[in-house]
Amino acid sequence: MATRTELPITPVGVAACCSPLTGGVLDEDSAQHLARVFKALGDPTRVRLISLIAAADGAEACICDLTEPVGLSQPTVSHHMRLLAEAGLVTREQRGKWAYFRLVADTFDALRTAISLDK
């Protein structure tokens, strides 16, 4: 079962062609959600985990393959992965006793659009 959170960054009243940051004022909910995503990415371990998943075969990684490269215990890596999943940056699929993670391309696309300075 994959877990995914949508990233509704584009504020109400702003054209989809424009960056939410330069196309108008973000509404409260969009600003809070965008801040949650940035907070999830504000930890160097979580950024490394994202990088490890992106570099893995098929852009998918088992939690068992993520602990050694970051030098943390499985429960600590699971905590970081839960925060990334709650921010909508990764999906989690349970296969037997192991969790597998994939990046959510749409979220990264929305994030790129949200912080673009293009008007």
GIRA-V199270 format. One record per backbone hydrogen bond with DSSP energy under -0.5 kcal/mol. NH is the residue of the N-H (numbers start at 1). CO is the residue of the C=O. If there is no record, write none. Layout:
nh: <NH:NH>
co: <CO:CO>
This chain:
nh: <3:8:9:14:18:19:21:22:23:31:32:33:34:35:36:37:38:39:40:41:42:42:43:47:48:49:50:51:52:53:54:55:56:56:59:60:61:63:65:66:67:70:71:71:72:77:78:79:80:81:82:83:84:85:86:87:88:89:90:91:93:95:98:100:101:102:103:104:105:107:108:109:110:111:112:113:114:115:116:116>
co: <92:6:7:11:15:118:114:19:19:27:28:29:30:31:32:33:34:35:36:37:38:39:40:43:44:45:46:47:48:49:50:51:52:53:56:57:101:99:62:63:63:66:67:68:67:73:74:75:76:77:78:79:80:81:82:83:85:84:84:102:100:98:95:93:61:91:59:89:103:104:104:105:106:107:108:109:110:111:112:113>
